[in-house]
Structures are given as structure tokens and as C-alpha cells.
Amino acid sequence: MATPRRKTIICDVEALSCPDLDTVNVLARLALTVRRLGLELRLVHASRELRELLVLMGLFDVLAVEPVREAKEGEQLVRVEEERHLDDPAG
């Protein structure tokens, strides 16, 4: 019997332009709550400032920050965002 995969909650933290200790405290509490529910929290689009603060506080690996992908020469990274209404079926 295969082990069921953990469900992952993706948290886009790009809007956190000036993170501080309160920001990290909220993210740590969120991660703890998510873990208690048997889920996994993954942070994406973390700024350099947030990454450095998490490293300084020893929480970078605990909070599962997605690595930043750098564009290769001649390549441009683009982000695609999808907008849906809450009553739209996932698809």
C-alpha cells in the first residue's frame, strides 16, 4: 500500500516587501498550525530580505522556502496568475 502524500499549502509571500520579526512570527505560527492539521506549508516568491531574516532566526528550512530560480542567459522568467471565482470548479 502506498503512503499517502501530504497535501501542501502554497503561500505566496511576494507582497511582504518589508518583513520584520512580527512577519516571521506569523509565518511560524501558520506553519505550526498547518503541520498540526497534517498538511505542509511551502513559501514561494520570498524576497531576499525575508530569506535573510529567516536564515538569521534559524527558520529558513523549517518554513520550507521554495528556492528562487534565476533566469538563464537569454531566458526571461514570467509568472502566470489565474483568476477564478470561488464558485468556479477547480480545473
Backbone torsions as a table, in degrees:
resi	resn	phi	psi	omega
1	MET	NA	131.2	-178.4
2	ALA	-76.4	146.1	177.2
3	THR	-76.0	130.2	179.7
4	PRO	-65.8	141.3	178.7
5	ARG	-76.5	146.4	175.4
6	ARG	-71.3	141.0	174.4
7	LYS	-80.3	140.2	-175.6
8	THR	-113.6	134.6	173.6
9	ILE	-102.0	122.0	179.3
10	ILE	-93.7	125.4	-179.8
11	CYS	-116.0	110.2	179.1
12	ASP	-82.3	112.4	-175.6
13	VAL	-105.6	20.3	-177.7
14	GLU	-59.1	-34.0	-177.0
15	ALA	-73.0	-10.1	179.7
16	LEU	-82.2	77.8	-173.5
17	SER	-76.7	-28.3	-179.9
18	CYS	-127.5	70.5	-177.0
19	PRO	-68.1	148.9	177.0
20	ASP	-138.0	-171.7	-178.3
21	LEU	-62.6	-34.5	177.8
22	ASP	-64.3	-39.3	177.7
23	THR	-59.9	-48.1	-179.2
24	VAL	-64.6	-38.7	178.0
25	ASN	-60.0	-44.9	179.9
26	VAL	-64.9	-43.4	179.2
27	LEU	-63.7	-39.6	179.0
28	ALA	-65.7	-41.4	177.9
29	ARG	-65.9	-39.7	176.9
30	LEU	-62.1	-44.8	179.2
31	ALA	-61.5	-40.9	179.1
32	LEU	-64.2	-44.7	179.0
33	THR	-62.6	-44.2	179.7
34	VAL	-61.9	-43.7	179.9
35	ARG	-64.3	-38.3	178.2
36	ARG	-64.3	-25.5	177.6
37	LEU	-86.0	1.9	178.5
38	GLY	82.6	17.9	-179.1
39	LEU	-111.7	176.2	178.7
40	GLU	-124.1	138.1	177.0
41	LEU	-104.7	132.4	178.0
42	ARG	-129.3	124.7	179.3
43	LEU	-91.1	132.7	178.0
44	VAL	-124.7	154.7	178.5
45	HIS	60.7	36.6	178.5
46	ALA	-72.2	135.7	178.0
47	SER	-70.3	163.4	177.5
48	ARG	-59.6	-39.5	-178.9
49	GLU	-63.1	-43.7	179.0
50	LEU	-65.4	-42.8	178.6
51	ARG	-59.4	-46.0	-179.3
52	GLU	-63.6	-39.6	178.6
53	LEU	-65.5	-40.9	178.3
54	LEU	-65.6	-39.6	176.9
55	VAL	-63.6	-46.6	-179.4
56	LEU	-58.1	-37.3	-178.3
57	MET	-89.2	-0.6	178.4
58	GLY	74.7	22.7	-176.4
59	LEU	-113.2	3.9	-176.2
60	PHE	-58.7	-49.3	-179.1
61	ASP	-76.1	-31.7	-179.7
62	VAL	-64.8	-37.5	-177.3
63	LEU	-89.6	3.5	174.7
64	ALA	50.1	67.7	178.7
65	VAL	-83.2	126.5	178.0
66	GLU	-66.0	140.2	177.9
67	PRO	-67.3	148.7	177.6
68	VAL	-84.3	128.7	179.3
69	ARG	-93.0	124.8	178.5
70	GLU	-88.7	144.1	177.4
71	ALA	-71.9	136.8	175.6
72	LYS	-79.3	165.7	-179.2
73	GLU	-56.6	129.0	179.5
74	GLY	81.0	0.7	-178.5
75	GLU	-109.8	143.1	177.6
76	GLN	-120.0	126.7	177.2
77	LEU	-81.1	135.5	177.2
78	VAL	-128.4	150.1	176.3
79	ARG	-111.9	138.4	177.3
80	VAL	-115.9	126.2	177.9
81	GLU	-115.7	139.7	-179.7
82	GLU	-109.7	133.4	178.4
83	GLU	-112.1	129.6	178.1
84	ARG	-138.4	157.8	172.1
85	HIS	-84.5	152.3	-177.3
86	LEU	-59.8	-28.8	-178.9
87	ASP	-87.6	-1.5	175.6
88	ASP	-73.4	136.9	176.7
89	PRO	-68.8	146.3	177.5
90	ALA	-65.1	137.8	-178.0
91	GLY	-161.4	NA	NA
